[in-house]
Amino acid sequence: MKRRIFHLHIKPGTNKYYGSLQALFLDNKDLKVSKFTLDRYDFVKPFENDVCVINKGFVLSAGDIRGLEPK
């Protein structure tokens, strides 16, 4: 099972990484977007506003990579 990760880029140049939106919002109070909005955002493309950019991705382990290798 892949673990999701949220990459928060606070403009102009701070980067932080979180395992959940809850953690992201507990640590950052002034992103000018609500958790409610991001809970419903599909993340097909990054969420962006004048304060931040939020990407959703997945953490790959060595086991994940080995599972992708051709046999």
PDB file of N, CA, C, O and CB in Angstrom:
ATOM      1  N   MET A   1       0.845  -1.182   0.000  1.00  0.00           N
ATOM      2  CA  MET A   1       0.000   0.000   0.000  1.00  0.00           C
ATOM      3  C   MET A   1       0.886   1.239   0.000  1.00  0.00           C
ATOM      4  O   MET A   1       1.786   1.366   0.830  1.00  0.00           O
ATOM      5  CB  MET A   1      -0.959   0.002   1.221  1.00  0.00           C
ATOM      6  N   LYS A   2       0.635   2.131  -0.912  1.00  0.00           N
ATOM      7  CA  LYS A   2       1.421   3.357  -1.008  1.00  0.00           C
ATOM      8  C   LYS A   2       0.972   4.346   0.061  1.00  0.00           C
ATOM      9  O   LYS A   2      -0.216   4.484   0.350  1.00  0.00           O
ATOM     10  CB  LYS A   2       1.291   3.982  -2.415  1.00  0.00           C
ATOM     11  N   ARG A   3       1.960   5.032   0.640  1.00  0.00           N
ATOM     12  CA  ARG A   3       1.651   6.080   1.609  1.00  0.00           C
ATOM     13  C   ARG A   3       1.617   7.419   0.885  1.00  0.00           C
ATOM     14  O   ARG A   3       2.532   7.753   0.131  1.00  0.00           O
ATOM     15  CB  ARG A   3       2.692   6.101   2.772  1.00  0.00           C
ATOM     16  N   ARG A   4       0.569   8.167   1.118  1.00  0.00           N
ATOM     17  CA  ARG A   4       0.466   9.468   0.467  1.00  0.00           C
ATOM     18  C   ARG A   4       1.309  10.494   1.221  1.00  0.00           C
ATOM     19  O   ARG A   4       1.604  10.341   2.406  1.00  0.00           O
ATOM     20  CB  ARG A   4      -1.008   9.926   0.389  1.00  0.00           C
ATOM     21  N   ILE A   5       1.676  11.523   0.506  1.00  0.00           N
ATOM     22  CA  ILE A   5       2.447  12.616   1.085  1.00  0.00           C
ATOM     23  C   ILE A   5       1.950  13.919   0.468  1.00  0.00           C
ATOM     24  O   ILE A   5       1.637  13.986  -0.721  1.00  0.00           O
ATOM     25  CB  ILE A   5       3.985  12.423   0.846  1.00  0.00           C
ATOM     26  N   PHE A   6       1.887  14.944   1.301  1.00  0.00           N
ATOM     27  CA  PHE A   6       1.512  16.272   0.824  1.00  0.00           C
ATOM     28  C   PHE A   6       2.737  17.166   0.901  1.00  0.00           C
ATOM     29  O   PHE A   6       3.356  17.301   1.957  1.00  0.00           O
ATOM     30  CB  PHE A   6       0.327  16.866   1.655  1.00  0.00           C
ATOM     31  N   HIS A   7       3.079  17.772  -0.220  1.00  0.00           N
ATOM     32  CA  HIS A   7       4.210  18.705  -0.293  1.00  0.00           C
ATOM     33  C   HIS A   7       3.633  20.108  -0.268  1.00  0.00           C
ATOM     34  O   HIS A   7       2.862  20.494  -1.147  1.00  0.00           O
ATOM     35  CB  HIS A   7       5.092  18.468  -1.587  1.00  0.00           C
ATOM     36  N   LEU A   8       4.019  20.867   0.756  1.00  0.00           N
ATOM     37  CA  LEU A   8       3.570  22.249   0.900  1.00  0.00           C
ATOM     38  C   LEU A   8       4.726  23.181   0.566  1.00  0.00           C
ATOM     39  O   LEU A   8       5.781  23.133   1.198  1.00  0.00           O
ATOM     40  CB  LEU A   8       3.037  22.520   2.337  1.00  0.00           C
ATOM     41  N   HIS A   9       4.517  24.013  -0.414  1.00  0.00           N
ATOM     42  CA  HIS A   9       5.492  25.050  -0.777  1.00  0.00           C
ATOM     43  C   HIS A   9       4.862  26.379  -0.388  1.00  0.00           C
ATOM     44  O   HIS A   9       3.898  26.823  -1.013  1.00  0.00           O
ATOM     45  CB  HIS A   9       5.871  25.008  -2.328  1.00  0.00           C
ATOM     46  N   ILE A  10       5.411  27.016   0.651  1.00  0.00           N
ATOM     47  CA  ILE A  10       4.932  28.322   1.075  1.00  0.00           C
ATOM     48  C   ILE A  10       5.781  29.364   0.364  1.00  0.00           C
ATOM     49  O   ILE A  10       7.005  29.383   0.498  1.00  0.00           O
ATOM     50  CB  ILE A  10       4.999  28.489   2.639  1.00  0.00           C
ATOM     51  N   LYS A  11       5.121  30.223  -0.389  1.00  0.00           N
ATOM     52  CA  LYS A  11       5.839  31.219  -1.178  1.00  0.00           C
ATOM     53  C   LYS A  11       6.488  32.236  -0.253  1.00  0.00           C
ATOM     54  O   LYS A  11       5.821  32.673   0.686  1.00  0.00           O
ATOM     55  CB  LYS A  11       4.893  31.919  -2.176  1.00  0.00           C
ATOM     56  N   PRO A  12       7.730  32.645  -0.445  1.00  0.00           N
ATOM     57  CA  PRO A  12       8.522  32.478  -1.645  1.00  0.00           C
ATOM     58  C   PRO A  12       9.387  31.226  -1.676  1.00  0.00           C
ATOM     59  O   PRO A  12       9.869  30.890  -2.758  1.00  0.00           O
ATOM     60  CB  PRO A  12       9.376  33.650  -1.816  1.00  0.00           C
ATOM     61  N   GLY A  13       9.627  30.496  -0.565  1.00  0.00           N
ATOM     62  CA  GLY A  13      10.552  29.384  -0.744  1.00  0.00           C
ATOM     63  C   GLY A  13      10.656  28.353   0.363  1.00  0.00           C
ATOM     64  O   GLY A  13      11.666  27.652   0.424  1.00  0.00           O
ATOM     65  N   THR A  14       9.680  28.220   1.235  1.00  0.00           N
ATOM     66  CA  THR A  14       9.725  27.211   2.297  1.00  0.00           C
ATOM     67  C   THR A  14       9.009  25.957   1.816  1.00  0.00           C
ATOM     68  O   THR A  14       7.913  26.040   1.263  1.00  0.00           O
ATOM     69  CB  THR A  14       9.078  27.747   3.613  1.00  0.00           C
ATOM     70  N   ASN A  15       9.630  24.784   2.025  1.00  0.00           N
ATOM     71  CA  ASN A  15       9.026  23.508   1.653  1.00  0.00           C
ATOM     72  C   ASN A  15       8.873  22.636   2.889  1.00  0.00           C
ATOM     73  O   ASN A  15       9.791  22.523   3.702  1.00  0.00           O
ATOM     74  CB  ASN A  15       9.874  22.786   0.581  1.00  0.00           C
ATOM     75  N   LYS A  16       7.700  22.020   3.023  1.00  0.00           N
ATOM     76  CA  LYS A  16       7.413  21.109   4.127  1.00  0.00           C
ATOM     77  C   LYS A  16       6.661  19.910   3.563  1.00  0.00           C
ATOM     78  O   LYS A  16       6.013  20.007   2.520  1.00  0.00           O
ATOM     79  CB  LYS A  16       6.585  21.818   5.257  1.00  0.00           C
ATOM     80  N   TYR A  17       6.751  18.772   4.265  1.00  0.00           N
ATOM     81  CA  TYR A  17       6.128  17.537   3.799  1.00  0.00           C
ATOM     82  C   TYR A  17       5.304  16.927   4.932  1.00  0.00           C
ATOM     83  O   TYR A  17       5.748  16.892   6.079  1.00  0.00           O
ATOM     84  CB  TYR A  17       7.200  16.531   3.295  1.00  0.00           C
ATOM     85  N   TYR A  18       4.098  16.445   4.604  1.00  0.00           N
ATOM     86  CA  TYR A  18       3.172  15.931   5.611  1.00  0.00           C
ATOM     87  C   TYR A  18       2.525  14.640   5.132  1.00  0.00           C
ATOM     88  O   TYR A  18       2.342  14.428   3.933  1.00  0.00           O
ATOM     89  CB  TYR A  18       2.095  16.975   5.939  1.00  0.00           C
ATOM     90  N   GLY A  19       2.183  13.785   6.084  1.00  0.00           N
ATOM     91  CA  GLY A  19       1.504  12.538   5.776  1.00  0.00           C
ATOM     92  C   GLY A  19      -0.007  12.662   5.733  1.00  0.00           C
ATOM     93  O   GLY A  19      -0.696  11.718   5.348  1.00  0.00           O
ATOM     94  N   SER A  20      -0.534  13.828   6.130  1.00  0.00           N
ATOM     95  CA  SER A  20      -1.984  14.038   6.094  1.00  0.00           C
ATOM     96  C   SER A  20      -2.283  15.528   5.989  1.00  0.00           C
ATOM     97  O   SER A  20      -1.459  16.371   6.345  1.00  0.00           O
ATOM     98  CB  SER A  20      -2.664  13.434   7.353  1.00  0.00           C
ATOM     99  N   LEU A  21      -3.471  15.832   5.497  1.00  0.00           N
ATOM    100  CA  LEU A  21      -3.908  17.223   5.465  1.00  0.00           C
ATOM    101  C   LEU A  21      -4.115  17.754   6.883  1.00  0.00           C
ATOM    102  O   LEU A  21      -3.882  18.933   7.150  1.00  0.00           O
ATOM    103  CB  LEU A  21      -5.204  17.360   4.647  1.00  0.00           C
ATOM    104  N   GLN A  22      -4.547  16.890   7.779  1.00  0.00           N
ATOM    105  CA  GLN A  22      -4.738  17.301   9.173  1.00  0.00           C
ATOM    106  C   GLN A  22      -3.435  17.840   9.754  1.00  0.00           C
ATOM    107  O   GLN A  22      -3.421  18.908  10.367  1.00  0.00           O
ATOM    108  CB  GLN A  22      -5.252  16.120  10.022  1.00  0.00           C
ATOM    109  N   ALA A  23      -2.354  17.112   9.565  1.00  0.00           N
ATOM    110  CA  ALA A  23      -1.044  17.554  10.069  1.00  0.00           C
ATOM    111  C   ALA A  23      -0.617  18.854   9.396  1.00  0.00           C
ATOM    112  O   ALA A  23      -0.090  19.750  10.055  1.00  0.00           O
ATOM    113  CB  ALA A  23       0.024  16.462   9.837  1.00  0.00           C
ATOM    114  N   LEU A  24      -0.838  18.958   8.106  1.00  0.00           N
ATOM    115  CA  LEU A  24      -0.486  20.165   7.360  1.00  0.00           C
ATOM    116  C   LEU A  24      -1.195  21.387   7.951  1.00  0.00           C
ATOM    117  O   LEU A  24      -0.582  22.440   8.126  1.00  0.00           O
ATOM    118  CB  LEU A  24      -0.851  20.002   5.868  1.00  0.00           C
ATOM    119  N   PHE A  25      -2.486  21.242   8.256  1.00  0.00           N
ATOM    120  CA  PHE A  25      -3.243  22.370   8.783  1.00  0.00           C
ATOM    121  C   PHE A  25      -2.943  22.648  10.250  1.00  0.00           C
ATOM    122  O   PHE A  25      -3.029  23.800  10.676  1.00  0.00           O
ATOM    123  CB  PHE A  25      -4.715  22.120   8.609  1.00  0.00           C
ATOM    124  N   LEU A  26      -2.598  21.645  11.029  1.00  0.00           N
ATOM    125  CA  LEU A  26      -2.216  21.885  12.422  1.00  0.00           C
ATOM    126  C   LEU A  26      -0.934  22.698  12.509  1.00  0.00           C
ATOM    127  O   LEU A  26      -0.756  23.480  13.443  1.00  0.00           O
ATOM    128  CB  LEU A  26      -2.045  20.560  13.165  1.00  0.00           C
ATOM    129  N   ASP A  27      -0.046  22.519  11.551  1.00  0.00           N
ATOM    130  CA  ASP A  27       1.260  23.182  11.562  1.00  0.00           C
ATOM    131  C   ASP A  27       1.269  24.537  10.842  1.00  0.00           C
ATOM    132  O   ASP A  27       2.204  25.319  11.017  1.00  0.00           O
ATOM    133  CB  ASP A  27       2.283  22.277  10.930  1.00  0.00           C
ATOM    134  N   ASN A  28       0.246  24.821  10.043  1.00  0.00           N
ATOM    135  CA  ASN A  28       0.211  26.044   9.222  1.00  0.00           C
ATOM    136  C   ASN A  28      -1.164  26.680   9.316  1.00  0.00           C
ATOM    137  O   ASN A  28      -2.156  26.098   8.878  1.00  0.00           O
ATOM    138  CB  ASN A  28       0.563  25.735   7.737  1.00  0.00           C
ATOM    139  N   LYS A  29      -1.220  27.858   9.882  1.00  0.00           N
ATOM    140  CA  LYS A  29      -2.520  28.494  10.154  1.00  0.00           C
ATOM    141  C   LYS A  29      -2.998  29.450   9.071  1.00  0.00           C
ATOM    142  O   LYS A  29      -4.205  29.632   8.916  1.00  0.00           O
ATOM    143  CB  LYS A  29      -2.447  29.235  11.443  1.00  0.00           C
ATOM    144  N   ASP A  30      -2.103  30.062   8.322  1.00  0.00           N
ATOM    145  CA  ASP A  30      -2.502  31.130   7.395  1.00  0.00           C
ATOM    146  C   ASP A  30      -2.238  30.784   5.934  1.00  0.00           C
ATOM    147  O   ASP A  30      -1.480  31.480   5.257  1.00  0.00           O
ATOM    148  CB  ASP A  30      -1.777  32.406   7.743  1.00  0.00           C
ATOM    149  N   LEU A  31      -2.865  29.702   5.443  1.00  0.00           N
ATOM    150  CA  LEU A  31      -2.664  29.286   4.058  1.00  0.00           C
ATOM    151  C   LEU A  31      -3.715  29.873   3.112  1.00  0.00           C
ATOM    152  O   LEU A  31      -3.618  29.714   1.896  1.00  0.00           O
ATOM    153  CB  LEU A  31      -2.684  27.773   3.969  1.00  0.00           C
ATOM    154  N   LYS A  32      -4.711  30.546   3.670  1.00  0.00           N
ATOM    155  CA  LYS A  32      -5.796  31.151   2.890  1.00  0.00           C
ATOM    156  C   LYS A  32      -6.578  30.127   2.068  1.00  0.00           C
ATOM    157  O   LYS A  32      -7.047  30.416   0.967  1.00  0.00           O
ATOM    158  CB  LYS A  32      -5.235  32.212   1.968  1.00  0.00           C
ATOM    159  N   VAL A  33      -6.705  28.928   2.630  1.00  0.00           N
ATOM    160  CA  VAL A  33      -7.566  27.882   2.084  1.00  0.00           C
ATOM    161  C   VAL A  33      -7.995  27.036   3.280  1.00  0.00           C
ATOM    162  O   VAL A  33      -7.244  26.895   4.245  1.00  0.00           O
ATOM    163  CB  VAL A  33      -6.824  27.009   0.964  1.00  0.00           C
ATOM    164  N   SER A  34      -9.192  26.476   3.218  1.00  0.00           N
ATOM    165  CA  SER A  34      -9.674  25.659   4.334  1.00  0.00           C
ATOM    166  C   SER A  34      -9.363  24.183   4.102  1.00  0.00           C
ATOM    167  O   SER A  34      -9.201  23.735   2.967  1.00  0.00           O
ATOM    168  CB  SER A  34     -11.184  25.856   4.531  1.00  0.00           C
ATOM    169  N   LYS A  35      -9.286  23.449   5.193  1.00  0.00           N
ATOM    170  CA  LYS A  35      -9.117  22.003   5.093  1.00  0.00           C
ATOM    171  C   LYS A  35     -10.332  21.404   4.389  1.00  0.00           C
ATOM    172  O   LYS A  35     -10.196  20.460   3.610  1.00  0.00           O
ATOM    173  CB  LYS A  35      -8.921  21.365   6.500  1.00  0.00           C
ATOM    174  N   PHE A  36     -11.503  21.940   4.657  1.00  0.00           N
ATOM    175  CA  PHE A  36     -12.733  21.489   4.005  1.00  0.00           C
ATOM    176  C   PHE A  36     -12.587  21.539   2.480  1.00  0.00           C
ATOM    177  O   PHE A  36     -12.970  20.595   1.790  1.00  0.00           O
ATOM    178  CB  PHE A  36     -13.930  22.355   4.457  1.00  0.00           C
ATOM    179  N   THR A  37     -12.041  22.626   1.960  1.00  0.00           N
ATOM    180  CA  THR A  37     -11.847  22.773   0.517  1.00  0.00           C
ATOM    181  C   THR A  37     -10.873  21.726  -0.005  1.00  0.00           C
ATOM    182  O   THR A  37     -11.133  21.092  -1.028  1.00  0.00           O
ATOM    183  CB  THR A  37     -11.337  24.182   0.182  1.00  0.00           C
ATOM    184  N   LEU A  38      -9.757  21.539   0.687  1.00  0.00           N
ATOM    185  CA  LEU A  38      -8.746  20.590   0.206  1.00  0.00           C
ATOM    186  C   LEU A  38      -9.169  19.136   0.376  1.00  0.00           C
ATOM    187  O   LEU A  38      -8.721  18.275  -0.380  1.00  0.00           O
ATOM    188  CB  LEU A  38      -7.440  20.818   0.930  1.00  0.00           C
ATOM    189  N   ASP A  39     -10.027  18.846   1.361  1.00  0.00           N
ATOM    190  CA  ASP A  39     -10.561  17.488   1.491  1.00  0.00           C
ATOM    191  C   ASP A  39     -11.329  17.085   0.240  1.00  0.00           C
ATOM    192  O   ASP A  39     -11.417  15.899  -0.078  1.00  0.00           O
ATOM    193  CB  ASP A  39     -11.469  17.382   2.724  1.00  0.00           C
ATOM    194  N   ARG A  40     -11.881  18.053  -0.468  1.00  0.00           N
ATOM    195  CA  ARG A  40     -12.675  17.779  -1.665  1.00  0.00           C
ATOM    196  C   ARG A  40     -11.918  18.040  -2.963  1.00  0.00           C
ATOM    197  O   ARG A  40     -12.443  17.794  -4.049  1.00  0.00           O
ATOM    198  CB  ARG A  40     -13.924  18.612  -1.644  1.00  0.00           C
ATOM    199  N   TYR A  41     -10.701  18.531  -2.856  1.00  0.00           N
ATOM    200  CA  TYR A  41      -9.890  18.831  -4.044  1.00  0.00           C
ATOM    201  C   TYR A  41      -9.327  17.534  -4.607  1.00  0.00           C
ATOM    202  O   TYR A  41      -8.884  16.685  -3.832  1.00  0.00           O
ATOM    203  CB  TYR A  41      -8.736  19.827  -3.703  1.00  0.00           C
ATOM    204  N   ASP A  42      -9.326  17.346  -5.927  1.00  0.00           N
ATOM    205  CA  ASP A  42      -8.913  16.064  -6.519  1.00  0.00           C
ATOM    206  C   ASP A  42      -7.398  15.919  -6.720  1.00  0.00           C
ATOM    207  O   ASP A  42      -6.927  14.806  -6.958  1.00  0.00           O
ATOM    208  CB  ASP A  42      -9.598  15.888  -7.842  1.00  0.00           C
ATOM    209  N   PHE A  43      -6.635  16.989  -6.634  1.00  0.00           N
ATOM    210  CA  PHE A  43      -5.179  16.979  -6.775  1.00  0.00           C
ATOM    211  C   PHE A  43      -4.709  16.371  -8.101  1.00  0.00           C
ATOM    212  O   PHE A  43      -3.600  15.843  -8.177  1.00  0.00           O
ATOM    213  CB  PHE A  43      -4.564  16.216  -5.626  1.00  0.00           C
ATOM    214  N   VAL A  44      -5.540  16.441  -9.138  1.00  0.00           N
ATOM    215  CA  VAL A  44      -5.081  16.075 -10.476  1.00  0.00           C
ATOM    216  C   VAL A  44      -3.963  17.028 -10.884  1.00  0.00           C
ATOM    217  O   VAL A  44      -3.004  16.638 -11.550  1.00  0.00           O
ATOM    218  CB  VAL A  44      -6.254  16.114 -11.509  1.00  0.00           C
ATOM    219  N   LYS A  45      -4.108  18.273 -10.473  1.00  0.00           N
ATOM    220  CA  LYS A  45      -3.027  19.250 -10.596  1.00  0.00           C
ATOM    221  C   LYS A  45      -2.838  19.868  -9.214  1.00  0.00           C
ATOM    222  O   LYS A  45      -3.749  19.799  -8.390  1.00  0.00           O
ATOM    223  CB  LYS A  45      -3.345  20.354 -11.694  1.00  0.00           C
ATOM    224  N   PRO A  46      -1.686  20.466  -8.939  1.00  0.00           N
ATOM    225  CA  PRO A  46      -1.455  21.043  -7.610  1.00  0.00           C
ATOM    226  C   PRO A  46      -2.462  22.150  -7.291  1.00  0.00           C
ATOM    227  O   PRO A  46      -2.907  22.882  -8.175  1.00  0.00           O
ATOM    228  CB  PRO A  46      -0.030  21.595  -7.516  1.00  0.00           C
ATOM    229  N   PHE A  47      -2.808  22.252  -6.007  1.00  0.00           N
ATOM    230  CA  PHE A  47      -3.601  23.383  -5.548  1.00  0.00           C
ATOM    231  C   PHE A  47      -2.656  24.569  -5.403  1.00  0.00           C
ATOM    232  O   PHE A  47      -1.565  24.428  -4.850  1.00  0.00           O
ATOM    233  CB  PHE A  47      -4.340  23.065  -4.195  1.00  0.00           C
ATOM    234  N   GLU A  48      -3.066  25.738  -5.896  1.00  0.00           N
ATOM    235  CA  GLU A  48      -2.208  26.916  -5.791  1.00  0.00           C
ATOM    236  C   GLU A  48      -3.047  28.155  -5.512  1.00  0.00           C
ATOM    237  O   GLU A  48      -4.105  28.360  -6.108  1.00  0.00           O
ATOM    238  CB  GLU A  48      -1.383  27.105  -7.079  1.00  0.00           C
ATOM    239  N   ASN A  49      -2.550  28.980  -4.588  1.00  0.00           N
ATOM    240  CA  ASN A  49      -3.123  30.308  -4.364  1.00  0.00           C
ATOM    241  C   ASN A  49      -1.966  31.288  -4.182  1.00  0.00           C
ATOM    242  O   ASN A  49      -0.818  30.942  -4.460  1.00  0.00           O
ATOM    243  CB  ASN A  49      -4.086  30.321  -3.111  1.00  0.00           C
ATOM    244  N   ASP A  50      -2.249  32.504  -3.720  1.00  0.00           N
ATOM    245  CA  ASP A  50      -1.189  33.505  -3.603  1.00  0.00           C
ATOM    246  C   ASP A  50      -0.227  33.245  -2.444  1.00  0.00           C
ATOM    247  O   ASP A  50       0.809  33.905  -2.356  1.00  0.00           O
ATOM    248  CB  ASP A  50      -1.800  34.866  -3.441  1.00  0.00           C
ATOM    249  N   VAL A  51      -0.541  32.297  -1.549  1.00  0.00           N
ATOM    250  CA  VAL A  51       0.291  31.995  -0.385  1.00  0.00           C
ATOM    251  C   VAL A  51       1.088  30.702  -0.550  1.00  0.00           C
ATOM    252  O   VAL A  51       2.233  30.617  -0.105  1.00  0.00           O
ATOM    253  CB  VAL A  51      -0.573  31.902   0.853  1.00  0.00           C
ATOM    254  N   CYS A  52       0.489  29.701  -1.185  1.00  0.00           N
ATOM    255  CA  CYS A  52       1.118  28.373  -1.188  1.00  0.00           C
ATOM    256  C   CYS A  52       0.765  27.557  -2.425  1.00  0.00           C
ATOM    257  O   CYS A  52      -0.136  27.891  -3.194  1.00  0.00           O
ATOM    258  CB  CYS A  52       0.711  27.606   0.052  1.00  0.00           C
ATOM    259  N   VAL A  53       1.524  26.463  -2.581  1.00  0.00           N
ATOM    260  CA  VAL A  53       1.236  25.425  -3.569  1.00  0.00           C
ATOM    261  C   VAL A  53       1.246  24.108  -2.804  1.00  0.00           C
ATOM    262  O   VAL A  53       2.181  23.840  -2.048  1.00  0.00           O
ATOM    263  CB  VAL A  53       2.287  25.426  -4.772  1.00  0.00           C
ATOM    264  N   ILE A  54       0.211  23.279  -2.992  1.00  0.00           N
ATOM    265  CA  ILE A  54       0.130  21.990  -2.313  1.00  0.00           C
ATOM    266  C   ILE A  54       0.002  20.899  -3.361  1.00  0.00           C
ATOM    267  O   ILE A  54      -0.912  20.910  -4.185  1.00  0.00           O
ATOM    268  CB  ILE A  54      -1.065  21.948  -1.317  1.00  0.00           C
ATOM    269  N   ASN A  55       0.944  19.947  -3.315  1.00  0.00           N
ATOM    270  CA  ASN A  55       0.941  18.780  -4.200  1.00  0.00           C
ATOM    271  C   ASN A  55       0.646  17.546  -3.379  1.00  0.00           C
ATOM    272  O   ASN A  55       1.000  17.484  -2.202  1.00  0.00           O
ATOM    273  CB  ASN A  55       2.292  18.630  -4.949  1.00  0.00           C
ATOM    274  N   LYS A  56       0.007  16.569  -3.981  1.00  0.00           N
ATOM    275  CA  LYS A  56      -0.215  15.275  -3.346  1.00  0.00           C
ATOM    276  C   LYS A  56       0.542  14.231  -4.154  1.00  0.00           C
ATOM    277  O   LYS A  56       0.438  14.188  -5.379  1.00  0.00           O
ATOM    278  CB  LYS A  56      -1.745  14.929  -3.255  1.00  0.00           C
ATOM    279  N   GLY A  57       1.300  13.393  -3.464  1.00  0.00           N
ATOM    280  CA  GLY A  57       2.038  12.333  -4.126  1.00  0.00           C
ATOM    281  C   GLY A  57       2.066  11.105  -3.250  1.00  0.00           C
ATOM    282  O   GLY A  57       1.311  11.001  -2.283  1.00  0.00           O
ATOM    283  N   PHE A  58       2.938  10.175  -3.589  1.00  0.00           N
ATOM    284  CA  PHE A  58       3.049   8.927  -2.843  1.00  0.00           C
ATOM    285  C   PHE A  58       4.510   8.611  -2.571  1.00  0.00           C
ATOM    286  O   PHE A  58       5.374   8.849  -3.415  1.00  0.00           O
ATOM    287  CB  PHE A  58       2.383   7.771  -3.607  1.00  0.00           C
ATOM    288  N   VAL A  59       4.777   8.076  -1.393  1.00  0.00           N
ATOM    289  CA  VAL A  59       6.117   7.664  -0.998  1.00  0.00           C
ATOM    290  C   VAL A  59       6.328   6.240  -1.493  1.00  0.00           C
ATOM    291  O   VAL A  59       5.503   5.361  -1.245  1.00  0.00           O
ATOM    292  CB  VAL A  59       6.318   7.764   0.555  1.00  0.00           C
ATOM    293  N   LEU A  60       7.430   6.019  -2.189  1.00  0.00           N
ATOM    294  CA  LEU A  60       7.757   4.676  -2.662  1.00  0.00           C
ATOM    295  C   LEU A  60       8.834   4.072  -1.780  1.00  0.00           C
ATOM    296  O   LEU A  60       9.832   4.724  -1.471  1.00  0.00           O
ATOM    297  CB  LEU A  60       8.217   4.706  -4.136  1.00  0.00           C
ATOM    298  N   SER A  61       8.630   2.824  -1.374  1.00  0.00           N
ATOM    299  CA  SER A  61       9.637   2.096  -0.610  1.00  0.00           C
ATOM    300  C   SER A  61      10.426   1.200  -1.566  1.00  0.00           C
ATOM    301  O   SER A  61      10.072   1.055  -2.736  1.00  0.00           O
ATOM    302  CB  SER A  61       8.977   1.254   0.531  1.00  0.00           C
ATOM    303  N   ALA A  62      11.490   0.609  -1.049  1.00  0.00           N
ATOM    304  CA  ALA A  62      12.271  -0.328  -1.867  1.00  0.00           C
ATOM    305  C   ALA A  62      11.389  -1.488  -2.347  1.00  0.00           C
ATOM    306  O   ALA A  62      11.539  -1.961  -3.474  1.00  0.00           O
ATOM    307  CB  ALA A  62      13.481  -0.870  -1.063  1.00  0.00           C
ATOM    308  N   GLY A  63      10.484  -1.935  -1.498  1.00  0.00           N
ATOM    309  CA  GLY A  63       9.568  -3.000  -1.884  1.00  0.00           C
ATOM    310  C   GLY A  63       8.658  -2.607  -3.035  1.00  0.00           C
ATOM    311  O   GLY A  63       8.349  -3.419  -3.907  1.00  0.00           O
ATOM    312  N   ASP A  64       8.238  -1.360  -3.026  1.00  0.00           N
ATOM    313  CA  ASP A  64       7.423  -0.864  -4.155  1.00  0.00           C
ATOM    314  C   ASP A  64       8.218  -0.898  -5.454  1.00  0.00           C
ATOM    315  O   ASP A  64       7.706  -1.309  -6.495  1.00  0.00           O
ATOM    316  CB  ASP A  64       6.928   0.576  -3.880  1.00  0.00           C
ATOM    317  N   ILE A  65       9.466  -0.465  -5.385  1.00  0.00           N
ATOM    318  CA  ILE A  65      10.333  -0.437  -6.566  1.00  0.00           C
ATOM    319  C   ILE A  65      10.615  -1.851  -7.059  1.00  0.00           C
ATOM    320  O   ILE A  65      10.561  -2.121  -8.258  1.00  0.00           O
ATOM    321  CB  ILE A  65      11.654   0.290  -6.251  1.00  0.00           C
ATOM    322  N   ARG A  66      10.914  -2.742  -6.134  1.00  0.00           N
ATOM    323  CA  ARG A  66      11.170  -4.137  -6.520  1.00  0.00           C
ATOM    324  C   ARG A  66       9.941  -4.750  -7.171  1.00  0.00           C
ATOM    325  O   ARG A  66      10.062  -5.555  -8.095  1.00  0.00           O
ATOM    326  CB  ARG A  66      11.587  -4.971  -5.296  1.00  0.00           C
ATOM    327  N   GLY A  67       8.754  -4.373  -6.693  1.00  0.00           N
ATOM    328  CA  GLY A  67       7.517  -4.887  -7.273  1.00  0.00           C
ATOM    329  C   GLY A  67       7.281  -4.368  -8.683  1.00  0.00           C
ATOM    330  O   GLY A  67       6.514  -4.965  -9.439  1.00  0.00           O
ATOM    331  N   LEU A  68       7.931  -3.264  -9.051  1.00  0.00           N
ATOM    332  CA  LEU A  68       7.773  -2.690 -10.390  1.00  0.00           C
ATOM    333  C   LEU A  68       8.782  -3.233 -11.397  1.00  0.00           C
ATOM    334  O   LEU A  68       8.614  -3.058 -12.604  1.00  0.00           O
ATOM    335  CB  LEU A  68       7.899  -1.190 -10.319  1.00  0.00           C
ATOM    336  N   GLU A  69       9.840  -3.898 -10.897  1.00  0.00           N
ATOM    337  CA  GLU A  69      10.882  -4.423 -11.795  1.00  0.00           C
ATOM    338  C   GLU A  69      10.336  -5.576 -12.614  1.00  0.00           C
ATOM    339  O   GLU A  69       9.582  -6.402 -12.099  1.00  0.00           O
ATOM    340  CB  GLU A  69      12.122  -4.879 -10.997  1.00  0.00           C
ATOM    341  N   PRO A  70      10.712  -5.641 -13.895  1.00  0.00           N
ATOM    342  CA  PRO A  70      10.288  -6.783 -14.717  1.00  0.00           C
ATOM    343  C   PRO A  70      10.941  -8.052 -14.207  1.00  0.00           C
ATOM    344  O   PRO A  70      12.081  -8.031 -13.743  1.00  0.00           O
ATOM    345  CB  PRO A  70      10.642  -6.560 -16.208  1.00  0.00           C
ATOM    346  N   LYS A  71      10.221  -9.150 -14.294  1.00  0.00           N
ATOM    347  CA  LYS A  71      10.753 -10.443 -13.809  1.00  0.00           C
ATOM    348  C   LYS A  71      11.331 -11.247 -14.942  1.00  0.00           C
ATOM    349  O   LYS A  71      11.822 -12.355 -14.725  1.00  0.00           O
ATOM    350  CB  LYS A  71       9.662 -11.256 -13.109  1.00  0.00           C
TER     351      LYS A  71
END
